[in-house]
Amino acid sequence: MRTSALLALLLLPAAIHGQEAAPTTLTLQEAILRAQQQGPAAQVARSARDAAHYRDYAFNARLLPQLVLSGEAANLNRAINPIDLPDGSTQFVSQANNRSSLGLGFSQEIPLTGGRVTVGSQISRIDEFGSRSSRIYQTSPILVQLEQQLFRPREIVWDKRIQSLDARVAEQAYLEAREDVARATADAFFNLYAQQMTLRNASSNVAINDTLFTLNKGRYEVGKIGENDLLKSELALLRARAAVEDARVARARAEAALRRQIAFPEGRTLEIVTPDSIPVVNAHPAVAERQALHNSSTVQQNELDEVQSRYGISRARADNRFNATVAASVGFNQTASAFGESYQSPLGRQQVSVGVNLPMVQWGAGRAAVEAAKSTNQRVVTSNKIRRDVLAEDARFSALQLQQAQRTVLLAAKADTVAGKQFEVARNRYIIGKIANDALYLAQNEKDAAVLAYVQALRSYWTSYYYLRRVTLYDFATGRELADDR
């Protein structure tokens, strides 16, 4: 009585805890959704996509008019400096002054020409210290400036195209990363399922072998079987018990891997609900290849690499020929000792400068740079073709692999049913003494192998299913391209 009461008290907290913390059940789709929303791998992919998105936004925002305030608050100079006099002589004069300036204006890139135009206003002040202290202002109420490079590739046009392609690559890479997460989650999910089935099967084998060992001890005592058969039965029981312990550890490790994949909270019990059927998907290899060549980030990356290599050729050629830079400004300016007077009766201000550059003797450096850029472009073209061919081949065979996985699941399910019935027949025949224990253990091993083969077939199907989605970025179940869920 005391023992029973003590046992009840010991089990009471566990029972209360079990009532308070009900296990969380997850289907395969729920686990995948959880992993894609808050799993660590999904968070990394999402951060990479967002970074590319903001880089693209920042680049396009810089193409709009930019209002810039710039200046120099203080530039204090106190020294003895050489001063050139009107008669041509030089005299060292002690100077102490401070120069400050402020400018405010709009700056705008010109995509059509690749130049830049700025419209703004400037003011500067010079303060002289010492015995001849004074202050003078110089103002430019309005000033229009233009900077333009001639005979060079328009960098802003190339950069805009490169940035656009880079953002597209990041977007497609994120979609592929989501499918990678789904595939990894499905693999971890069915790995846990396989370990659960292994543990359940091992526990069942312990009960079966324990019953058979008890039966064989009785047969041995009456002389119906030899000692060798009894030892085989005992050895099978010991191995079954060892298999249970191994299965428990493997199942705990598989659950920990799934928890990490889906960021499942610590301290909460997790149970999985395996799908009782698979969707029959008609994935035609030609459709898979066409969708992969249209949607994959590999195709977008190929285009980006080719644009960058062609840009390299353009820059190398521009550096090896005549080019010029034009800088012009027009506006008004005035000087005065008083701030208000410096804006009165402004005078015209114009400035034009033209800089030229023509490489004359480079000892073949310019030509070598052009040939290097051409070789880089040829390497990119060849690499792009290889990656494109590999992508098409991967998509085509992934569709075939999914079809094969569908057939394998059906065959494995049938084999599991047959192997289970075969073992039941063998066990019943062994109990009545119609077959030897070798035949019984062979049927038991085939049953165990059939169970695991069915689980592995399910895992292979779902991982193949999500890998095909990853390669093609296409949902064959709905007939739609995959899109971002933002």
N, C-alpha and C positions, 0 to 999 in steps of 0.2 A: 504494500500500500504506500509506504513512504517512498519507495523507488518510483512508483508511478506518479505520485504527486510532484516529486522533485523533477522528473522528466518533463512534466506538463509545465512547470514553472520555467524551465530552461527553454522550452520551445515557444513559450508565450511571446517574448519580444520579437522573435523571428516571424511569428504569425502576424503580429501587429504591424511589423515593418512591411511584410508582404502585402497587407491590406492597404497601407498608406502609399506605397510606391508600386503602382501597377506597371507591368512591363509595357514598353512602347513597341508596337508592332510596325514593321516597315515592309512594304512591298518593294519590288525591284524599281519600279518607276518612282516611288517616293524617295527611295535612297538616292537615286540618280538626281532627282530634283533638288534634294537637300545638298548633295555634293556640288552641284552646279551653282547653287545660291550662296553657300557659305563654306564650302570646302577650301582648304588652303591652296590647292592647285588652281581652282577657279578664281580665287582672289588674286593670285599672281597674274593669271591671264587677263583678268579684268583691269588690273592696274596698268599692264602694258598697253592694252587697248585705249584706256583713258588718257595715258600719257601721249600716245600718238594723236588722239583726237584733239587734245589741248595744243599740241605743237602745230597741228594744221590750223586750228582756230587762231592761234597767235600769228602765224605766218600771213593768213588772209587779212587779219586785222591790221597788220602793218602795211598793207597795200592801200589802206584808206588814208585820208589826210591826217597827219599827225601834228598835234599842237605841242610845241616844245618850248620850254622856258630854260634858258641857259645863261650863264654869266660867270663873272669872276668877282667875288666879294672884296678881295683885297690882294694887292700885289705890291707890297712895300719894298722899296729899294733905297738904301742909303749907302753911298760909296763915293769914292773919287774916281770919276770916269773921264776918259779922253774925249775932248770936244774939238771938232774941226772948226777953225775960225774962217771968216770970209777971205782972209789973205792967204789961205792955204796952210797956215801953221796949225799946230795942235796944242791945246792947252788942257791941263788936268784940272777939272773943276769938281768941287765937292757938291754932290747932289743928294737930295732926300725928297722922295715923292711916293705917292701911292696911286696906283691905277686900278680902277674898278669898272666893270661893264655889265650890261644886262641886255638880253635879247629875247624877244617873243615872236614866234612865227609858226606858220603852217608849212609842213613839208609833205610833198606828194610824189610818189614814184610814178613814172610814165611807162606803162608796159609796152606801148607801141614803139617807143624808141629806146627804152632801157635807161633813160636819164632820170633826173630828179629836179623838180622845181620847188623853190622855197619863197614864200611871201611873208614878210615880217617887218618888225621895227626894232631898232637898236639904239642904245644910249651908252656913252662911256664918260667917265669923269677922271680928271687928273688933278691931284692935290699936291702942290709944291709946299715944302716946309722950310723953315729957316728964316733968314732975314728978308728974303723975297717970297714970302708965302703968297700963294694965289690959288685959284681954282678955276678950271675951265671945263665946259661941257661940250661934247660932240654928239649930235643926234642924227639919226636917219629915220624920219617919221614913217617912211615906207621904202622897202627895198625888195626887189624881185631878183632872185638868183637862179641860174640854170647851170647844171652840170651834165655834160653829155660826152660819152665815149663814142668814138667813130671807128668803124671797121672792126668792131669786136662783137662777139655773140652777145645777145641780150640776156644777161644773167637772170634778170627777174622772170623772164619767160621760161627759161630752163628750170629755174628753182621752183616756180609755181607748178610746173608739170611733175617734177620730181616729188615735191611735197604731196601733191594730190595722189600720186601712185603709192607713196609711202603710207599715207593714211588708209588707202584701199587695202594694201597688204596687211596692215595691222588689224583692220576690221575682219578680213577673211581668216587671218591667223587666230583671232579670238574665237570665231565660230568653230574652227578646227580644234582649238584647245578645249572648248566645251564638249565636243564629241570625244576627245581623248579622255576627259574626266568621266564621261558616261561609260566609256569602254573600261576604264580602270575600275570604276565602281561596280560595274557588272561582274568583272573578274573577281573582285574582292567579295562581292555578294555570293557568288556561286562557290567560291572557295570556302566560305563559311558554311554554306549549305552542304558542300561535299564533306567537310569535317564533321558536321552534325550527323549526316547519314552514316559516316564511318563510325562515329561514336555509338549511334543507335544500333548499327549492325553488329558492332563489337559487343555491346551489352547483350544483344539478343543471342549472339554466339556463346557468350558465357553461360547464359541460362540453358541453352540447348546442350552444350557440352557438359555442363554440370549434371543435367538429367541423364545424358548418355553414360557418363562416368559412373553414376549411381547404378544404372541398369547393368553396366558391364561388371561392376563389382559383384552384383548378385549372380550374374552368369558365370563369373570366374569361380565363385564359391561352390557352384553346383557342377563345375567342370565342363561347361558348354563352350568356353573360349579359353585360349591359352594366356599365359602371363604377358606375352608380347603384345597381344591386342589390348589388354588392360593398360599396359604402360603407354601405348599409343593414345588411348583415350584420355589418360591423365595428362600426358604431354600436350594434347590439343586443348585441354581445359586451362592449363597453365599459360599457354600461348595466348589463348583468348583473353585471360585476365590481364596479361601484359599489354595486349593490344588496346584494351579499354583505357589503361593509364596513358599510353601514348596518344590515343585519340583525344583524351581530355585536354592534354597540353596543346595539341595541334588545333583543337577547336578554340581554345582560349586565345591562341595567337592569331587565328584567323579573324576572330571577333575584334581583337584590338586593331588589326589592320583596317577592317571596315570602319570602325569608329573613327580612326584617324582620317580616313578618306572622306567621310561625310561630316567631320567635326561634331560628332555626337557627344553630348555633355557627359562628364564623368559622374558616376554615382547613379545613373539611370539604367535600368535593365532594358536590354535590347533583344527583341525577337524578330526574326524575319519570316515573311510569308512568301513562299516561292510561287512563281506563276504556274498555274496548272495547264497552260497551253501556250503556244507560240503563234505570233501572227504570221500568216503565210504571205510572203512578199514576193511579188513578181519582179525581180531585178534583172532586167535584160542587160547583157554586157555592153551592147552598143549604146544604150541610154546612159549607163554608168560612165562610159568613156566620154561621151559628149558632155555630160554634166560636169565631170571632173575638169575637162579642158576649158570649161566656161567659168567655173566657180572657184577653183582651187587657188589658194594664195601662191602656190608655186608658179602659176601662169602670170599672176600679177607681179611677182618678184622677178620673173624673167623679163617682163617689160620694163620694170624699174631699172634693172641692171643694164639693159640695152640702152635706155635713154641716158643713163649716167656715162656709159662708155662713149656714146656719140657726142655727148657734151665735152668729154675729155678730148676727143679729136678736134672739135671746134676751137677749144681753148688753145691746144697745142699749135694749130695752124695760125690762130690770131697772134700768138706770141712770136711767130716766125715771119711776120710780114709788117708792112707799114700800118701804123695806127696812130690815132690822135685823140686828144682830150680837149674839149672846149668848155671854158668856164666864163660865164657872162653874168653881169649884174647891172641893174638900172634902178634908179630911185632918186631920192633927195637927201641932202645933209646940210648941216649948219653947225657953227660953233659960237659959243658965247660964255661969258663969265657967270651969267645968271641962268638958272634952269629954264625959266619961262622964255627968255630971249633966244635960247638955243632952238626953239621951234618956230621962230619968226622969220619970214622971208627965206625959206630953205632954197638952196641952190641945187642944180642938177648934178647927178652923180652917175657916171657910167664907167664900167670896167669890163674889158674883154681880154681873155688870155687863151692862147692856143698852144698846147704842148704836143710835140710830135715825137715819134719813136720809130726808128727803122733799124733793125739789126743788120749790121754790115758783115762783120767777120765773126762767126761763131764756131768755126772749125767743125762744122757738122752737127753742133749740139741741137739746133732747132729741128733739123731734119730727123735726127735720131729721136727727138721727143715726139714728133708726129708719127714716126714708124712704131714707137713704143705704144702710143695711144691706139693705133690701128691694130697692133697685135693684141692689145687688151680687148678691143672690141671683137676681134675674131675669136678669142678665147671665150668671151661671154656668149657669143652666138652659138659656138659649139656646145658649151655647157648647158645653155638653155634648151638646145635640141635634145640633149641627153636627158635632162630633167623632164622635159615634156614627154618624151617617149616612155620613160620609167613611170610617169604619172598615168599615162594612158594604159600601160600594161597593168599597173597596180589596180586601177579602177576596174578593168575588164575581168581580171582574175578574182578580185574581191567579190564581184557579183556572182561569179561561178562558185566561189567558195561558200557564199551564203546559201545558194541553191543546194549545194552538197550538204551543208550543215542542217538544212531543213529535212533532207532525206535521212540523215544520220540520226536525228532526234527520234523520228518515227521508228526506225529500226532498233535503236537502243531501248526505247520504251517497250517494244515487243519482246526484245531479248531479255529485258528485266523481268517481265511477266512470266516468260517461259522458264527462265532460270529459277525463279521463286517456286513455281509449281514443280519443277524437276527436283528441287531440294526437298520439298514436302513429300513427294513420292519416295525419294531415296531414304529419308528419315523414317517414314512409316515402314518401308521394306526392311530397313536395318533393325527396327524394333522387333519385328516378327521373325528376324533371323534369315531373311532371304538374300541379303547382300553383305559383303564384308565391309569393314570400317574404311578401307582405302577408297571404295566407291562412294561412301557417304561423305568423306572429307573432300573428295574431288568435286562432288556436287555442291558442297558448302562453299568451296573456293570459287566455283563458277558463279554461284549466287552473289557472293561478295563482289566479284569483278563486274558482274552485270549491273549492280547498283551503282558502283562508281562510274562505270561507262556511261550510264544514263545521265548522271549528274554532269560528267565532263562534256557530254553531247549538248546539254543545255547551255553550259558555259561557252562552248565553242560557237553555238548559234548566236547568242547575244553579243559576244565580243565581235563576231564577224558582222553582225548587223550594225553595230555602232562604228565599226571600222569602215564599213562601206559608206555610211553617212559622213564620216570624217573625210574620206578621200573625195567624195563627190559633192559634199555640202548640199545634199538633196535627200528629201524624205520620200522614199519609194512607197511608203504606206499611204501617204496623202497626195503624192504627185506634185509636191511644191518644193521650191528651193528653201533652204534653211535661212533664217533671218535673225538679226539681233533682237532680243526681247526687251530692250530698254524702253 
